[in-house]
Amino acid sequence: MAAVTLGGQGRYAAAAGLLGPVINGIDPVLAALGAATLAAHRRQLGGHAAARVLDGFGLRRLAEGGVLPGQRSPRDREPGSAGAGEDAGAARSDVLLGLAADALGGGRLDEARRLIGIESASVDGGWRAEVKRGWVTAEVALAAADPVAAVPPARVAEAASVRSGSVRLVAKSRLVLGVALAASGDRAGGLDMVLASRADAVTHGLVPLRWPCALVLADLEPERADEHRRAAAVALDCVLRHADPVGRALARASPWVPTSAFGLGPNR
């Protein structure tokens, strides 16, 4: 949970330091949750291929631990054990939806759709999965140039995030919904959502959401595009300075992260 919080603040190096022992621990569910968390941080820096390795590792740990659908593990017979119940379901959803997002980042939309279908058909991942499933489904529709189809799952994710009470999930859900609305023709509605997302990101120190919000706003408010791009540069610089060397290298190599203006030297 500390690593999740640090990642939400953009402190990826500190988060990675905490996640290493969890990922390499003996509990398959905690290992999968840790791997999915680090994978999400890698994706947020544009490292979809690196994230895929981590999500795949998490799925393998669950399979070896006997906690995938259709398997019965000794843990399932121990009420309250770490590998049983909703934690295992959440871990399965995390890695499967993570793999779908990894496929999306690599342009493999059919693979992403299949993974979303597997997750939604076989796993009860709880409220967090409902939010993430909405994100990835909407993003696949946007990548397929079907923004109208992106709006319903984005609305589902936003509503589920509000019910969850998670500020970070609400902020990201509103960003996804805002992009979907704007792309589908409702620029005013999209702008309202993205502005709300940015406000939450600024108020609560969610730096990784600030730079994508600013870049979207540069498109939605062209008269203020330079101002928004400068804000994006400041936020992204902050994120990169708090990333570990692997994360910075992934960002520099990624076509999704605009790092050309940054000198990615050692942390300072």
N, C-alpha and C positions, 0 to 999 in steps of 0.2 A: 504493500500500500504506500509506503514511503517512496518507492521508485515510481509508482503511478503518479503521485503528487509532484515529484520532481520533474517528471517528463511533461506534465501539464504546464509547468512553469518554463519549460525549455532548458532545464538543467540536465541535459542528456548524459554528460560525463558522470555526474554524481549518481544518476539513476543506473547507468551501466555498471558502476562499481558495486551497487547493492544487488543487482540482478544476477551477477555471475554465480554466487554461491547457491542461489535459489534454483537456477537452471541446472546446475550440476549436482543438486541434492538427490536424495533417495526417493522422495515422494513424487510419483509421476504426475499427479494433478498440479502440485505447486510448480514442478519443473515446466509443465506445459503453460501454466499461467505466466510464469516468468519469461519463457521464450516468446510467448505472444506479446507480452508487454514490450520487450526489447525490439521485437519485430516491428511493432507499431512505431516506435521511436525511429527505427531505421527508415521506414516508409515516409515518415514526416520529413526526413531529410532527402527524400528521393531515392532511397536505396531499396527498391522493390526486389531485386534479385537476392540481396543479402537478407532481406526480411523473409523471403520464401524459404531459405535454408532454415531459419529459426522456427518458422511456423511448421515446416515439415518435421523438424526435430521434435517439436512439442507433440505433434500428432503421433509420431513413432513412440514417444514415451508413454502416451496414453494407451496405445495398442499393446505395448509390452507389459503395461501394468494391468491390462484386462479391464479397462474402463471405457471402451468404445461401445456404441450401441450393439446389442446382441451378445456381448461378452458378459461373463459373470466372474467377478474377481473375489478373492477372499475378503477384500475390503468391503464389498457390498454386504457382507454378512456381519459387519461390525458397525452398529449404529454410532454415528458421530465421528467416524474415522475420516481422515482428510481426503481419502479417495472416493468417498461415497456421496450420493445425493447431489444437491444442486451445484456444489463446487465443481464436480466432475462434468456436469452438463454445461456449466459456464465455460470451463476450459475447452471442451470439445467445440463449442460455438466459437470461442475466441480464435482457435487455430484454423478452423474451417473458413470462417469469414475473413480471417487474415490471409489465408491462401487465395481466396477470391479477390481480395484487394491487391495482392501481389500479382495475380494474373492480369487484372485490369491495368495495372501500371506497366505491364509488359505487352499490352495490346492484345491479349488473348481473351477476347470477350466471351466466346463460347465456353471456355474453361471456367471463367468467372461465374457465368450463369449456372453451370452444372454444380459448382461448389456451393453456391447459394441454395440451390435446390436440395442438395444433400443435407445441408445444415438445417434448413427449414423443415424438411420432411422427417428427419430422424433424431433431432436433438431438441430438448427443452432447455434452452440456455438462459432463460429468465429475462428480466427487463433489459439488461445490458445488451443481450443479443438482439432484442427487438429494435433497439436504437441502431446498432451497428449494421444489422441486416438492411434497415431502411437506407442508411448512408450508401452502402455498397450497391444496392439495387438501383438507387437513383443515379449514382455515378456511372454505372454500366450503361444506363439509358442515355445519359448525357454523352458518353463516349461513342455511343452508337448513333449519335445525331438525332435522338428522339426525345427532346426536352419535355414534351407534353407528358410522356410516360414517366419521366423522372419526378414529376410533382407529387403524385399520390404517395409513393414510398418515402419521399422526403417529408411529407406532412405527417406520416405515421411516425417517423423517427423523431420529429420535433415534438409531437404530442407525448410520445413515450418518455422523451428526455425531461419534459416538464414534470411529468408524474414522478420521475425518479428523484428529482431534487438536486441532481448533479449540475452545478453551474457550468462546468466544462462541456458536458454532453449537450446542454442546452445551447451554449454558444456555438459549438460546431454544427449542431443540427440546424440552427438558424442560418448559418453560412451556406450549408448544402441546400436548404430550402430556398434561400435567397437567389443562389445561382440558378436553380431549376426554374424558379418563377421568372427571373429576368430572361433566361434563354427561351422560355416558352412564350414570351411576349408581354408579360406583366412586369415591366421595368420598375414601376412605382412600388409594387408589392415586394419585388426583389430587393430594391434599394432599402426599404424599411427593415427587412430582415437582416441584411448585411450590416446596416448601421447598428441594429440591436446586438448583433454578434460582436462587432468591434467594441461597442460600449462595455459589454460583459468582459471581453478579453482585456481591455485596458483597466477596468475597475478591479479585476481579480488577478491580474498579473499573468494572464495566459498568453505569454509572448508568442508561442508557435502559431497561434491563430491570428495574431495581429498582422503579420506580413501578407498572408493570403487575402485577408479581408481588405487590406489596403490596395492590393493589386486588382481585386474585383471592383473596388470603388473607383479606381482609375478608369475603368471601362464605363462604369455607370454614371460617373460624374466627370466627363471629359474636360470640362472647364476647370476642374481642380486636379487634373491628372498628375501634374508635376508634384504637387503637394502630397498626394497619396503615394506616389512612387518614392518620394523621399522618406515618408513614414515607413514604407515597406522596407527600405534599405536599412534604416535604423533598427527595426525589429529583427530583421534577418541577421544583421551583424551581431546583435546580442545573442541570438540563438547559436550562431556558429562559434562564438567565443566561449560558449558554455558546453559545446559538444566535445566528445572525445575524438582522438585523431581518426579513428575509423569512420565516425559519423561525418566529420568534416570532409574526408576524402570522398565519401559517398555523395555528399552534397555537391562537391566540385565536379564530379563525373556525371551527375544526373542532368538530363535535359529538362527536368521539371522544376529545378531550383535555380533561380537567377543569381548565380554566384560570381558572374564575370567581373563585377565591380569590387570584389572583396579580395584582400590578401589573406589567405588562410594559413597564417603562420601558427606557431605554438600558442596555447592558451595564455591569456594574460589576466 
